[in-house]
Every structure is written in C-alpha cells, then in structure tokens.
Amino acid sequence: MFATAAPSPGATVRTLPTTLAWVLRIATAGCFIGHGAFGVITKAGWLPYFGVAAIPEPIAWQLMPWVGTMDILMGITMLFLPLRALAMWCVVWAVWTASLRPLSGESVWELFERAGNFGAPLALLALAGWRGRWWTTLQPRSENIATTAMVLRLATATLLIGHAGCNLFDAKPAFLGLYQVILPSANGSALVAVGLFEFALAAAVLLRPSAHLLFFVCAWKLGTEILWPFAGSPFWEFIERFGSYGVPLALALLLSRTRP
C-alpha cells in the first residue's frame, strides 16, 4: 500500500533528499516558532492544557513565556542545526502538546489535525535513517526515500482527516469564521461540505497519491489556513501550521521526482 516509486536517474534524485530535508526543516521551524509566539504573548486558550498537569492558572500564566521561548529556540535551532536529538524532541513535544487537547476535553480530531506538527520532524528522522548518534546533525539519504514517503503519506492523510473531523463532527465555530471571510453567508452546510471534501482528499492520498494531488493538497491547506489573520486571529496561527503545508509539499516534490 505504501510502496514508493523507484527514483529516476540523474542529479535530480541525488539532490532530492537535500531538498526534502530543507522543506521539512522549514516546516518544523515554522510550527515551533508560531506555537512559541503564542506562549510569549500568552494565550488564554492554553490554560486548560496546563490544567491537565494540575498546574494552577497563576503559575500557568508565568510559565507560558518560558514555554514559548523554548519552542522558538527549538524551531530556530532545527532550521540551522538539525540535530537528531532535537528532531526527536520536536516529535515528542509536538505529539504531547497535540494530545493535551483531547486530554483537556477537546475532540480527538484536534490531535489528528496537528499531524503535520509532528509529521515534519518525524519525516526528517526517517530521511536520515532511524539509527544514529543523538548529537550529530541529520544527514538526508536517498536510500531512505521510501520510508520517508510512507511517513509523509500517513501524516498528510491524518492531518486532512483531523481537519475534516473538526468540520464535520465538531462543527468548529472558528472554522466557520474562516469560511465566512470568503462567503459571509456560509453556515453549517459549509462545514459539512469541507469535511466531506477533506475526507475524500485523505482517501485519495492513501490510495492513489500523485504529485498533482499533493501539490493541490498543499495549495488547499495554504489557501484555507491563510484565512486565520483575515478572520481576526494573529498571523501566528498561519505560521504555526507550517507542518500542514510542508508535509504535503515534501511528498509532492518526492513524487514529482520519481518515476513509476
């Protein structure tokens, strides 16, 4: 099911791992920098997540800037010095922060929707190989392209499924506000339509992935998430979702440079 096309010959294939690594490093950096910015400026919506760890609100407010600063530093470091240990930390931390949403009473779809956050650093690890010294930089290798493709494929499908679930089953008001930027009269029917469409996209990514399809998925995510600042949210909402664009873009580039 997850078999990947064999690489085509020539310089293009030799440079593919490096290209993919840069896309994934930028995606990881954007995710952590955007997330960290909310900690620095403090975000009331984070309070329930601290509550999962029984951290009282007064202390949570004080901790937010420190957590945000740590995230920003991790993002910048991953961009310029992608150490294996830091990539693994990014995966663990992104999974944990995404898991805090259902643990605090939100829908499990919120966890799936953030698959790009941990999918990007996980794909970086796959591209370099699962084994290696912790404090060395990740070196992308062409022999790991097939494994990387599988990780990217699963992450892309999962983030689409999560976003679709938030639309279709949670009827998330914030998402409706995005669609009303384009169509002020949009109502619950728009949430259903987008949810069904994204479930179909996820199925296509799993069953018949192609470069054209993944470039479209990337464009779709960019086009819908850029609506956050126009709906009144900070621009960091768009930056924080870099994984949702970078993961399908990396898979699109991978598929476009391989032959059946």
C-alpha positions in Angstrom: 0.0 0.0 0.0 2.8 2.3 0.8 5.2 1.3 -1.9 7.1 4.2 -3.4 8.1 4.7 -7.0 11.8 4.0 -7.7 13.9 7.1 -8.1 14.7 8.3 -11.6 18.4 8.5 -12.5 20.4 11.7 -12.6 21.3 14.7 -10.5 17.7 15.3 -9.6 17.5 12.2 -7.5 20.8 12.9 -5.8 19.6 16.4 -4.7 16.1 15.2 -3.7 17.0 14.2 -0.1 18.5 17.6 0.5 15.5 19.4 -1.0 13.1 17.4 1.1 15.2 18.0 4.3 15.1 21.8 3.8 11.3 21.7 3.2 10.8 19.7 6.4 13.3 21.8 8.4 11.4 25.0 7.4 8.1 23.3 8.2 9.3 22.2 11.7 10.8 25.7 12.4 7.6 27.5 11.4 5.5 25.2 13.5 7.6 25.7 16.7 8.2 29.4 16.1 4.5 30.0 15.6 3.5 28.0 18.6 6.1 29.6 20.7 4.9 33.1 19.8 1.6 32.3 21.4 3.4 31.4 24.6 5.4 34.6 24.6 2.4 36.8 24.1 0.4 34.4 26.4 -2.8 32.7 25.2 -5.8 32.1 27.5 -6.7 29.0 25.4 -3.6 27.3 26.8 -4.8 27.3 30.4 -6.8 24.0 30.2 -3.7 22.3 28.8 -1.7 23.3 31.8 -4.6 22.1 33.9 -4.0 18.6 32.6 -0.8 18.6 34.5 -2.5 20.2 37.6 -0.7 23.5 37.1 -2.8 26.3 38.6 -3.7 29.3 36.4 -1.4 31.9 38.1 1.6 29.7 37.5 0.5 28.8 34.0 0.5 32.4 33.0 4.0 32.7 34.3 5.2 29.6 32.5 3.7 30.4 29.1 6.5 32.8 28.0 9.2 30.3 29.1 7.5 27.5 27.1 7.1 29.8 24.2 10.7 30.9 24.3 11.8 27.2 24.4 9.6 26.4 21.3 11.1 29.4 19.4 14.6 28.3 20.2 13.9 24.8 19.1 12.4 26.0 15.8 15.4 28.2 15.1 17.9 25.5 16.0 16.2 22.9 13.8 16.4 25.3 10.9 20.1 25.9 11.2 21.4 22.9 13.2 19.1 19.9 12.8 20.4 17.6 15.5 19.0 14.1 15.8 18.2 14.6 19.5 16.4 17.9 18.8 14.3 16.3 16.0 13.2 13.6 18.3 12.4 16.1 21.0 10.3 18.0 18.4 8.4 14.9 17.6 7.7 14.0 21.3 6.8 17.6 22.2 4.5 18.1 19.3 2.7 14.8 20.0 2.4 15.8 23.7 1.1 19.3 23.0 -1.4 18.0 20.4 -2.5 15.2 22.8 -3.3 17.8 25.5 -6.3 18.9 23.5 -8.3 15.7 23.9 -6.8 15.2 27.4 -8.3 18.5 28.4 -11.7 17.6 27.0 -11.5 18.7 23.3 -12.2 16.4 20.4 -9.7 13.8 19.4 -9.9 15.3 15.9 -7.8 18.2 17.2 -5.0 15.7 17.8 -5.2 14.3 14.3 -5.4 17.7 12.8 -2.0 18.5 14.1 -0.2 15.6 12.5 1.8 18.0 10.4 3.4 19.4 13.6 5.0 16.1 14.5 5.0 14.6 11.0 7.6 17.0 9.7 10.3 16.3 12.2 9.4 12.6 12.1 9.9 12.6 8.3 13.3 14.3 8.9 14.3 11.4 11.1 13.1 8.9 8.6 15.0 10.6 5.8 18.3 10.4 7.8 17.6 6.9 9.0 16.3 5.8 12.4 19.7 5.0 13.8 22.5 7.4 14.6 24.2 9.3 17.3 22.0 11.7 19.1 24.1 14.8 18.9 25.0 14.7 15.3 23.2 16.6 12.5 20.7 14.7 10.4 22.1 13.8 7.0 19.4 13.0 4.4 20.0 9.8 2.4 18.4 8.7 -0.8 18.1 5.1 0.4 15.6 6.3 2.9 13.2 7.9 0.4 10.7 5.0 0.5 10.4 5.2 4.3 10.1 9.0 4.2 7.3 8.8 1.6 5.4 6.4 3.9 5.7 8.8 6.9 4.7 11.8 4.7 1.8 10.0 3.3 0.4 8.9 6.7 1.0 12.4 8.2 -0.8 14.1 5.2 -3.8 11.8 5.4 -4.0 12.1 9.2 -4.0 15.9 9.2 -6.6 16.0 6.5 -8.8 13.5 8.4 -8.4 15.5 11.6 -9.3 18.8 9.9 -12.3 17.1 8.2 -13.5 15.7 11.6 -13.3 19.1 13.2 -15.5 20.4 10.4 -17.9 17.5 10.1 -18.4 16.2 13.6 -17.4 19.1 15.8 -18.8 21.9 13.7 -16.0 24.0 15.0 -17.1 27.7 15.1 -13.6 29.0 14.4 -13.5 27.1 11.1 -16.9 28.5 10.1 -15.5 32.0 10.8 -12.7 31.3 8.3 -15.2 30.3 5.5 -17.3 33.4 6.2 -14.2 35.5 5.3 -14.8 34.3 1.7 -18.6 33.7 1.9 -20.2 35.8 4.6 -23.4 33.7 4.3 -21.6 30.4 5.0 -23.3 28.2 7.6 -23.1 24.7 8.9 -23.5 23.3 5.4 -20.1 24.7 4.5 -18.6 22.8 7.4 -20.2 19.6 6.2 -19.1 20.2 2.6 -15.5 21.0 3.6 -15.4 18.0 5.9 -16.6 15.5 3.3 -14.2 17.0 0.7 -11.2 16.6 3.1 -12.1 13.1 3.9 -12.1 12.4 0.2 -8.7 14.1 -0.2 -7.3 11.9 2.6 -8.6 8.7 1.0 -7.0 9.8 -2.3 -3.7 10.5 -0.6 -3.8 7.0 1.0 -5.0 5.1 -2.1 -3.7 6.9 -5.2 -1.2 9.6 -4.3 0.3 11.6 -7.1 2.4 14.8 -7.4 -0.5 16.8 -8.7 -2.8 15.6 -5.9 -0.3 16.5 -3.2 0.5 19.9 -4.8 -3.2 20.6 -4.6 -3.4 19.5 -1.0 -0.6 21.9 -0.2 -2.3 24.7 -2.0 -5.6 23.8 -0.3 -4.1 24.0 3.1 -2.3 27.2 2.4 -5.4 28.8 1.0 -7.6 27.8 3.9 -5.2 28.5 6.7 -4.1 31.9 5.4 -7.7 33.0 6.3 -6.9 33.0 10.0 -5.5 36.5 10.1 -8.3 37.8 7.9 -10.8 36.3 10.4 -9.2 38.3 13.2 -6.6 35.8 14.6 -2.9 36.6 15.0 -0.8 35.9 12.0 1.0 33.3 14.1 -2.0 31.0 13.6 -0.9 30.7 10.0 2.8 30.3 10.8 2.1 27.6 13.5 0.6 25.4 10.8 3.7 25.3 8.6 3.7 21.5 9.1 0.3 21.2 7.4 1.8 22.8 4.2 5.4 21.4 4.4 4.4 17.8 4.8 2.2 17.5 1.6 4.7 19.8 -0.3 7.6 17.4 0.6 5.5 14.4 -0.6 4.6 16.3 -3.8 8.2 17.0 -4.5 9.2 13.4 -3.8 6.5 12.0 -6.1 7.3 14.6 -8.9 10.9 13.5 -9.0 10.4 9.7 -9.1 9.1 7.6 -11.9 6.5 4.8 -11.8 
